[in-house]
Amino acid sequence: MYLKSGLSLIILSGATSMTSSFTCRPNAANGRINVPSKRQNAYSTKPIVSSDISTNRHVCLDPFTKSRGGVTEAPRDGKAVLNTIANLTASFWAAGGFVAILAKSIKRILPLAIEPFTAAAPALSRFQMLSYITMCLGFAYAEGYKGFQLKFSPMVVARSQTLKPFQGTPIHHVLFGPFYAMGLFHATKKRQIVSWSITTGVALIVAMVKKFPYPWRNIIDAGVIVGLSWGGISILGIWMRTALLGKDSRTDPCLPKGMGDR
């Protein structure tokens, strides 16, 4: 008897639970009966709308992409990386090679420039010392700042940036990179005339200055050292800003029209 009573209670509880999941009350607004709907529970699903989708770029970020400056970029392939390294190396060889030429010239005439300040050399007079200082300042402004920093150095760096060894640049342009950067060949006619005229003129001036007596030769050599040093430093500075930091100086590389870097 107790078993029958317990079974009846279980059946009654189940029926009550099933019926409580549905509603048959009329809708007060339109007087119709609502269609029975299943009660929401923890396992029910709802449609996904666009507003539920996270737009946070840190969520589900592709591990094969990288983020730079807030912008996600696709990875570059091995060939692109190789081209970047080759272009950077060729550019540094061209610009750095020209700086090395300047450094060699500075090293050669430096002993003459500092000779007046050695114990074995006659001391400079007041007028000669004033001339020494004036010559250094004059070369610093005329040759270093006006000549190199504002004109020649940006052009050297711009031309060095056009060297792309695996992207069509002739091999002799890369091998003779320092002279290519100077504009001695594969440049506009005007640029070649200016570059060759400067090179020839400097060689003639050096040969002429060698015949000057002490201390005037030393004074001129001191000014030349200041100008060349300023020029070398400006080239390195502009190259690092352009090649490493990506800041384009927008300087005309003076390439022949319609030929690019070829």
Secondary structure as the mmCIF struct_conf table of DSSP 4:
data_model
#
loop_
_struct_conf.conf_type_id
_struct_conf.id
_struct_conf.beg_label_comp_id
_struct_conf.beg_label_asym_id
_struct_conf.beg_label_seq_id
_struct_conf.end_label_comp_id
_struct_conf.end_label_asym_id
_struct_conf.end_label_seq_id
HELX_RH_AL_P HELX_RH_AL_P1 TYR A 2 SER A 20
TURN_TY1_P TURN_TY1_P1 SER A 21 SER A 21
BEND BEND1 PHE A 22 PHE A 22
HELX_LH_PP_P HELX_LH_PP_P1 ARG A 25 ARG A 25
STRN STRN1 PRO A 26 PRO A 26
HELX_LH_PP_P HELX_LH_PP_P2 ASN A 27 ASN A 27
TURN_TY1_P TURN_TY1_P2 ALA A 28 ASN A 30
HELX_LH_PP_P HELX_LH_PP_P3 ARG A 32 ARG A 32
STRN STRN2 ILE A 33 ILE A 33
HELX_LH_PP_P HELX_LH_PP_P4 ASN A 34 PRO A 36
HELX_LH_PP_P HELX_LH_PP_P5 LYS A 38 GLN A 40
TURN_TY1_P TURN_TY1_P3 ALA A 42 TYR A 43
HELX_RH_3T_P HELX_RH_3T_P1 SER A 50 ASP A 52
BEND BEND2 ILE A 53 ILE A 53
TURN_TY1_P TURN_TY1_P4 ARG A 57 CYS A 60
TURN_TY1_P TURN_TY1_P5 PRO A 63 PHE A 64
STRN STRN3 LYS A 66 ARG A 68
TURN_TY1_P TURN_TY1_P6 GLY A 69 GLY A 70
STRN STRN4 VAL A 71 GLU A 73
HELX_LH_PP_P HELX_LH_PP_P6 ALA A 74 ARG A 76
HELX_RH_AL_P HELX_RH_AL_P2 GLY A 78 ILE A 114
HELX_RH_3T_P HELX_RH_3T_P2 GLU A 115 PHE A 117
BEND BEND3 THR A 118 THR A 118
TURN_TY1_P TURN_TY1_P7 ALA A 119 ALA A 120
BEND BEND4 ALA A 121 ALA A 121
HELX_LH_PP_P HELX_LH_PP_P7 PRO A 122 SER A 125
HELX_RH_AL_P HELX_RH_AL_P3 ARG A 126 PHE A 139
HELX_RH_PI_P HELX_RH_PI_P1 ALA A 140 PHE A 152
HELX_RH_AL_P HELX_RH_AL_P4 SER A 153 SER A 160
TURN_TY1_P TURN_TY1_P8 GLN A 161 THR A 162
TURN_TY1_P TURN_TY1_P9 PRO A 165 GLY A 168
HELX_RH_AL_P HELX_RH_AL_P5 ILE A 171 LEU A 175
TURN_TY1_P TURN_TY1_P10 PHE A 176 PHE A 176
HELX_RH_AL_P HELX_RH_AL_P6 GLY A 177 ALA A 181
TURN_TY1_P TURN_TY1_P11 MET A 182 GLY A 183
BEND BEND5 LEU A 184 ALA A 187
HELX_RH_AL_P HELX_RH_AL_P7 LYS A 189 VAL A 209
TURN_TY1_P TURN_TY1_P12 LYS A 210 LYS A 211
BEND BEND6 PHE A 212 PHE A 212
HELX_LH_PP_P HELX_LH_PP_P8 PRO A 213 PRO A 213
TURN_TY1_P TURN_TY1_P13 TYR A 214 PRO A 215
HELX_RH_AL_P HELX_RH_AL_P8 TRP A 216 TRP A 239
HELX_RH_PI_P HELX_RH_PI_P2 MET A 240 LEU A 244
TURN_TY1_P TURN_TY1_P14 LEU A 245 LEU A 245
HELX_LH_PP_P HELX_LH_PP_P9 LEU A 255 PRO A 256
TURN_TY1_P TURN_TY1_P15 LYS A 257 ASP A 261
#
